[in-house]
């Protein structure tokens, strides 16, 4: 059985929980208080961060690596494209999310007013840029829910929490976000603390 060490409000852990619930398989989630981490976390992950996935003698960290492993190990429903070209493109998108959106998470959570405001602007601009995609398609890669949707969903859920207001141009993106949030696996994957982030 897979065990996920997961932060109760960590957006990266949230991603892994979504994938586990989408797959509907047997797993265990161990909630980790990120302000009071268990000692064995540093043994499992040299960066002493969540999420960490343990399966028998395999230990994985980094949300995208964990999620690709789960996707390959339990191929239904498949979340990474089957075609190598599309899969490579998906990986590139995932990389861009890290570089352009999720790189601002620490700043948003820092509580330093100037840093927070700068991060809000960057995230708002990047999200507004991708919004038009959703006038034509249901999900990031078209009509099928994929790993890209999993990756961005925790950030979209936290926009209010981070004080990020999107304007009218981003309406297609907000409709897309509601589609993600209405998936049964999405709400199952959330912790009570995450549910409390949105009114």
Buried (B, 14 or more C-beta within 10 A) or exposed (E): EBBBBBBBBBBBBBBBBBBBBBBEBEBEBEEBEBEEBEEEBEEBBEEBBBBBBBBEEEBBBBBBEBBBBBBEEBEEEBBBBEEEEBBEBBBEBBEBBBEBBBEBBEBBBEEEEEBBEBBBEBBBEBBBEBBEBBEEEBBBBEEBBBBBBBBBBBBBBBBEBBEBEBEEEBEBBBEBBEBBBEBEBBEEBBBEEBEEBEE
